[in-house]
Amino acid sequence: MINKETPELTGHHAIIYTCLKLNGPLGKDGIGRRTGLDVNQCSRALPLLQRMNLVELTGFTVKSDSKRPEREWRAI
């Protein structure tokens, strides 16, 4: 969740952003594996973090846990 009074990240948004900062570019499945978060939490949070100009797509794809291509994200 985003704290509306101050633009600080809280909860799983902060966890996802920190994961990308520490581990470099990852897909949503990679973020989920490293953080223990559900992949759906990652999928919903990444576009919000993108609108906040905290993460961006790399333009590359990586293999998901099911071996399908998924978009790769990085912290800005």
C-alpha positions as CSV (number, residue, x, y, z in Angstrom):
1,M,0.0,0.0,0.0
2,I,1.1,3.6,-0.6
3,N,0.9,6.0,2.3
4,K,-1.3,8.8,0.9
5,E,0.0,11.5,3.3
6,T,3.6,11.0,2.3
7,P,4.8,9.3,-0.9
8,E,6.5,6.6,1.0
9,L,6.1,3.0,-0.1
10,T,4.7,0.6,2.5
11,G,3.9,-3.1,2.5
12,H,4.4,-5.2,-0.5
13,H,5.0,-2.2,-2.8
14,A,8.1,-1.4,-0.7
15,I,9.2,-5.1,-0.7
16,I,8.9,-5.3,-4.5
17,Y,10.8,-2.0,-5.1
18,T,13.6,-3.1,-2.7
19,C,13.8,-6.5,-4.4
20,L,14.4,-4.9,-7.7
21,K,16.9,-2.4,-6.3
22,L,18.9,-5.2,-4.7
23,N,18.6,-8.0,-7.3
24,G,18.4,-6.1,-10.6
25,P,15.9,-6.7,-13.3
26,L,13.4,-9.5,-12.8
27,G,10.1,-10.8,-14.0
28,K,7.1,-11.0,-11.7
29,D,7.7,-14.7,-10.9
30,G,11.3,-13.9,-10.0
31,I,10.2,-11.1,-7.7
32,G,7.7,-13.5,-6.1
33,R,10.3,-16.2,-5.6
34,R,12.7,-13.8,-3.9
35,T,10.2,-12.1,-1.7
36,G,7.7,-14.8,-0.9
37,L,4.9,-12.6,-2.3
38,D,2.1,-14.0,-4.4
39,V,2.7,-13.4,-8.1
40,N,-0.7,-11.7,-8.3
41,Q,0.5,-9.1,-5.8
42,C,3.5,-8.4,-7.9
43,S,1.4,-8.2,-11.1
44,R,-0.9,-5.6,-9.6
45,A,1.8,-3.6,-7.9
46,L,4.3,-3.2,-10.8
47,P,2.0,-1.0,-13.0
48,L,1.4,1.3,-9.9
49,L,5.1,1.5,-9.2
50,Q,5.6,2.3,-12.9
51,R,3.1,5.2,-12.7
52,M,5.0,6.5,-9.7
53,N,8.2,6.4,-11.9
54,L,9.9,4.0,-9.5
55,V,10.1,1.0,-11.9
56,E,10.2,0.5,-15.7
57,L,10.1,-2.2,-18.2
58,T,13.5,-3.2,-19.6
59,G,12.1,-4.1,-23.0
60,F,13.3,-7.7,-22.5
61,T,11.4,-10.8,-21.5
62,V,12.5,-13.6,-19.1
63,K,11.1,-17.1,-18.6
64,S,8.3,-17.4,-16.0
65,D,8.1,-20.3,-13.7
66,S,5.9,-22.0,-16.3
67,K,8.6,-21.3,-18.9
68,R,6.5,-18.8,-20.7
69,P,7.9,-15.3,-21.6
70,E,7.1,-12.5,-19.1
71,R,8.1,-8.9,-19.1
72,E,11.2,-7.9,-17.2
73,W,11.1,-5.0,-14.7
74,R,13.8,-2.8,-13.2
75,A,14.0,-0.2,-10.4
76,I,14.8,3.3,-11.6
